[in-house]
Amino acid sequence: MDLVLQGSLLDLTDEMTLRDVGTGLRRTHLGRGAWVDVRPGWLAAGDALFTALLHDVPWHAERRQMYESVVSVPRLTKFYGAGERLPHPLLDRAREALSAHYHDELGEPFVTAGLCLYRDGRDSVAWHGDRIGRSNEHDTIIAILSLGSARTLALRPRDGGAMPGWLPEMSKKSLRYPLGHGDLVVMGGSCQRTWDHAVPKTSEPVGPRISVQFRVAGVR
């Protein structure tokens, strides 16, 4: 696959390292039990991981029915279910670290990993919530490790309107999180039921990005 990542100039170490999850973690409470955590630079010196995933993951181009047409999904994907071997040992360590950090809130470990490859600014994911399975009715936590070029994760209240219990500053508002190489974002509580998220297309000259989404069993 002929994609190239420009190496980060910000990492102060040459050793690929997962830093402490809680150090530098910022939580934003969205109201009605929803929240978002952001931990910049959780993974240090992640260029080797990005390159390994880019070349070793059996990326899949999906086709989906849209109204009367079948269209290509604007990104490549690969899903690793519970018990499946992950494509790099650092992802196992990341999943274990996240399970330990969020144990008291989550009550169970992360067991799956969904990977998405955004090849350039034309690749995207539309507004949605991860509501397939238990998350349609129950709180859950989804953790995303971002690798490669910076892209924006946008969030907005579900159905685009204010609802009882929203924090006033969050109602009818889209939030934008510019995620860089090695950043961690975690959506928790009622976030999947009460908010939607997206990675919008961009006309900016951005390179490839890989996102790794860790979830519990029975949530997609």
C-alpha positions in Angstrom: 0.0 0.0 0.0 1.7 3.2 -1.2 1.0 5.5 1.7 3.6 7.4 3.7 3.5 8.9 7.2 5.7 11.9 7.9 7.4 11.2 11.2 6.6 13.2 14.2 9.0 16.0 15.2 7.4 16.3 18.7 8.3 13.0 20.3 11.3 13.4 22.6 12.1 9.7 22.6 13.0 7.1 20.0 11.4 4.3 22.0 7.8 3.4 21.3 6.1 3.7 24.7 2.6 3.9 26.1 2.6 6.6 28.7 0.4 6.6 31.8 -3.2 6.9 30.8 -4.2 9.2 33.6 -1.4 11.7 33.4 -2.6 14.7 31.3 -6.0 13.2 30.8 -8.8 15.8 30.5 -12.5 14.9 31.0 -15.3 16.9 29.5 -18.8 16.3 31.0 -21.4 16.6 28.2 -24.5 16.3 30.4 -27.1 13.4 30.8 -24.3 11.1 31.9 -22.1 11.5 28.7 -18.4 12.4 28.9 -15.3 12.5 26.8 -11.7 12.0 27.9 -8.7 13.2 25.9 -5.1 12.1 26.6 -2.7 13.8 24.2 0.5 11.9 23.3 -0.5 8.7 25.1 1.7 6.7 22.6 5.2 8.1 22.1 7.3 7.4 19.0 4.4 5.5 17.3 5.8 5.7 13.7 6.8 2.0 13.8 3.4 0.9 14.9 1.7 2.9 12.2 3.9 1.5 9.5 3.4 -2.1 10.8 -0.4 -1.7 10.9 -0.4 -0.1 7.5 1.4 -3.0 5.9 0.4 -6.0 8.0 -3.3 -5.5 8.6 -5.5 -7.2 5.9 -7.5 -4.0 5.2 -10.9 -4.4 3.7 -12.8 -2.1 1.4 -16.5 -2.3 2.4 -19.5 -1.8 0.1 -22.9 -0.7 1.6 -26.4 -0.2 0.3 -27.4 3.5 0.2 -30.9 4.0 -0.9 -31.0 2.4 -4.4 -27.2 2.2 -4.9 -24.3 0.2 -3.5 -21.4 2.6 -2.6 -17.9 2.2 -1.4 -17.3 3.1 2.3 -14.8 6.0 2.3 -12.1 4.3 4.4 -10.6 0.8 4.8 -11.4 -1.3 7.9 -10.6 -4.5 9.8 -12.3 -5.8 12.9 -10.7 -8.1 15.5 -13.2 -9.9 17.7 -12.8 -11.2 21.2 -10.1 -13.9 21.2 -8.6 -12.9 17.9 -4.9 -12.2 17.8 -4.2 -8.5 17.3 -1.8 -7.4 14.6 0.8 -5.9 16.9 1.7 -6.7 20.6 1.6 -3.0 21.5 -2.2 -3.1 20.8 -2.5 -5.9 23.4 -0.6 -3.7 25.9 -2.8 -0.7 25.1 -6.0 -2.7 25.6 -4.8 -4.1 28.9 -3.7 -0.6 30.1 -7.1 0.9 29.2 -9.0 -2.0 30.8 -7.0 -1.4 34.0 -7.5 2.3 34.0 -11.3 2.3 33.4 -12.0 -0.9 35.4 -14.0 0.9 38.1 -16.2 2.7 35.6 -16.5 0.0 33.0 -16.7 -3.1 35.1 -15.4 -5.4 32.4 -12.4 -5.4 30.1 -12.1 -4.2 26.5 -12.0 -7.3 24.3 -12.3 -6.2 20.6 -10.4 -3.8 18.4 -11.8 -2.2 15.3 -9.3 -0.5 12.9 -10.0 2.2 10.3 -7.6 3.5 7.7 -8.2 7.0 6.4 -6.0 7.2 3.3 -6.3 11.0 2.8 -8.8 13.8 3.5 -11.4 12.3 1.2 -11.8 9.4 3.6 -14.2 9.9 6.4 -16.9 8.5 8.7 -20.4 10.0 8.8 -22.3 11.1 11.9 -23.3 8.0 13.9 -23.2 6.5 17.4 -21.9 3.0 18.2 -25.3 1.7 19.1 -25.2 -1.8 17.8 -25.6 -4.2 20.7 -25.8 -3.4 24.4 -24.7 0.2 23.9 -28.1 0.9 22.3 -29.7 0.7 25.8 -26.8 0.8 28.3 -23.8 3.0 29.1 -20.4 1.9 27.7 -16.9 3.2 27.1 -15.1 3.2 23.7 -11.5 4.1 23.6 -9.8 5.3 20.4 -6.0 5.5 19.7 -5.2 7.8 16.8 -2.1 7.2 14.7 -0.7 9.1 11.8 -1.9 12.4 10.4 -4.0 14.7 12.5 -7.8 14.5 11.8 -10.8 16.0 13.6 -13.2 13.9 15.7 -16.5 15.9 15.9 -19.3 15.3 18.3 -22.8 16.7 18.4 -26.0 15.9 20.4 -28.0 13.1 18.8 -30.7 14.3 16.5 -29.1 17.8 16.5 -31.3 19.3 19.2 -31.2 20.2 22.9 -32.8 17.7 25.3 -33.7 17.9 29.0 -30.6 17.5 31.1 -28.0 18.9 28.5 -25.5 21.3 30.0 -26.5 24.6 28.4 -23.1 25.2 26.8 -23.3 21.8 25.1 -26.8 22.0 23.7 -27.1 22.4 19.9 -23.4 22.5 19.6 -20.8 20.5 17.7 -17.5 19.8 19.6 -14.3 19.3 17.7 -11.3 17.3 18.9 -8.2 17.6 16.7 -6.5 14.2 17.3 -2.8 13.9 16.5 -0.3 11.0 16.2 -0.5 8.9 19.5 -3.5 10.8 21.0 -6.2 8.9 22.9 -9.8 9.8 23.0 -12.4 8.0 25.1 -16.2 8.4 24.9 -18.0 7.1 27.9 -21.3 7.0 29.9 -24.3 7.6 27.7 -22.2 9.2 24.9 -23.1 6.5 22.3 -26.8 6.9 22.9 -27.1 10.6 23.4 -24.4 12.0 21.1 -23.2 11.2 17.5 -19.6 11.5 16.3 -17.9 11.8 12.9 -14.6 12.2 11.2 -15.4 14.8 8.5 -13.8 15.0 5.1 -11.3 17.7 4.7 -9.8 19.5 1.7 -6.5 20.1 3.6 -3.5 18.1 2.3 -3.5 15.5 5.1 -1.7 12.1 5.0 -3.0 8.7 6.1 -4.4 8.1 9.6 -5.3 4.9 11.4 -7.7 4.7 14.3 -7.9 1.8 16.7 -11.2 1.5 18.6 -11.3 -0.7 21.7 -14.7 -1.9 22.8 -16.2 -4.4 25.3 -18.0 -7.5 24.2 -21.4 -7.0 22.4 -20.8 -3.4 21.4 -20.1 -2.2 17.8 
